[in-house]
């Protein structure tokens, strides 16, 4: 099989983030022919057009390069106030700024997963799908990984202990790899 390089992005900066733990689970469960590199959003500044006019700050350029080099994206997102976390939306806004008419998200396969409260990030994922339309990202539809009551699904070390959820994450990563190959985006 052609290897697939995935960029994993957590929409949370919190040290004990359940969504970062979910991303670590995806890395752990990924098939041998799929590599998942983690992006770091912690140093990405707030978007400012005046700053952009002087050139992309180093953390932004690094993220743009990671998105460009990846065959696909895997986003693990919490839900903040019924929507997308600000840190994730900010990173998307920076990366999506076109250079010579092109932006790195265009035509890239993407998968979503998330955990949190009662709805397991469902509304955040829905809003991200709306953003993906404009960016021309190509999301896979199934399985939907929306793990409710995160504090019950993970152990004290941040390991996903819910077996049904682990199977969904495994299936999601496998489907993302297959979708990436089907679209011809694999390396």
N, C-alpha and C positions, 0 to 999 in steps of 0.2 A: 504494500500500500504506500502511496505517496504520503510523506509526513505532512502534518498540518500544524502550523505555528499559530497559536492563539494568544491574544493579549487579554489577560484578565484584569478587570477594573472593578474595584469595590467602591460603592457610592458612600462609604462611611470612613471617616478618619479616626474614629474612636479606637483606642488600643485593644479593647475587648470586644470589638464589633462582631456581631453574629454574622453579618454579611461577608466580612473578611474571612471569618472562619468557614463560611460556606464556600468561598472561593478556594481556600486551602483544601477543602474536601474535594472539590472538582479536580484540583491538581493531583491529589492523592489517587483518585479514582479514574483518571484519564487513561485511555488505552496507550499502549507503548508507542504508537505512531503519532500521538498527539502531545505536543509540548505546550504548556501554558506558562507564559511569563507574566509576572504581576506588574502592573503600572503603579506608580506612586503619585497620588494627587496632592500630597501634603504640602508641597512647595509651589503649587500652581497659584499665582496671584489672582486676585479678582480681575475679571476682564475689564480693560480700559482701552478704548480706541486710540487715545493719545499715546499710551505705552506701545500698542501694536504698531502705530505709525513709525516708531523708532526701531522696530524689529521685535521678534518674539523673544521674551525672556527665556533663559536657558531651560528651566523646568518645562515650559510650554513646548519649546522646540524638541526636547527629549521625548515628550509625550506624543507630539505629532510624528516624530520619526518612528516611535514604537507602533503607532497605529498604522502608518504607511507600510512598515515591514511585516506586520502580521497578516496572515491569511484570513483570519476571522477574529471576532471579538466575543468575549464572554463577560457580561456585566452582572454583578451581584449588587442589588440595590435595596436599601431600606425604603420606607415610605415616611416622608416628613410632611405633616399637615395635608394629608390626602394627595401628595404629589411627589415630584422628583426632589431629592436632596439638593440643596444649593451647590455643594461642592462638586457634585456630578454634573449638574447643568452647566456650571461655570467651566468645567473642563471641556465639556462638549462644545460650548460656545467658542472657546479658544481654538480647539482643534479644527473646528469647522470653518474657520476664516480662510477664504480662498487665496491661493497664491497662483498667479497667472491663470485664473479662472478655474482652478482645481482645488478640491479639499480632500483630505485623506480618507474620509468615511465613504465616499462615493462608491457604490457597488459592492461594499464589503459585507459578508455574512456576519450575523450577530445573533447571539442567544441571550436570553434574560433569565435571571433567577433572583429570588429574594426571600428574606425572612423578616419577621417582625411580630407585630401584634396579631389581632384577630383575623385580619385579611392577608397576612403574609406578604405584603408589598404589592398586592394586586393593582391598586390604583396608581402607584408609582410606575409599575410596568406598563399599564395602559397609556399613561401620559408619555412615557418614553417611546412607545410604538408610534404615537402621533409625531413626535420629533423625528423619528427615523424616516418617516415619509419624506419630509423636506430634505433630509441628509442623503436620501437614496441608499440607506442601509437596508439590508435584506434579511429580516428576522426569520428564524424558524418559528413555527407555531406550536409544536408539541415536543415534549411534554411541557406543560406549564408547571414551573417549580415555584410555588408560593407557600412557603412553610410558615404556618401560623404558630403563635405562641413560642417564639424562638427560645425563650428561657427554659422551656421544657424539652426542646429538640436537641439541645447541645449539653454536653457534660461540662464540668468545671474547668477542664483544659481546653475547651472550645472545639471538641470533637463532636461531629454530628452523630448522634446515637440512634436516631430514628431510622430504622432499616428501610421503611417505605420511601422516606425522603432520600436516603443514600441511593436507592435504585433509580429514583427520578433524576438525580444529579448525574449518575452514570449514563443513563439513557440520553439526557440532554447533551452531554459532551459528545457522545457517539453520534447523535443526530446532527450536531453542529459540524462535526468532521465530515459526515456523509454529505451534508448540504454544501459545505465548502468545496468538496470534490465535484459534486454535481454541477456547481456553478463554474468550475474550472479555476477556482481561486487558490487551490492548494499549490504548494511549492513544487 
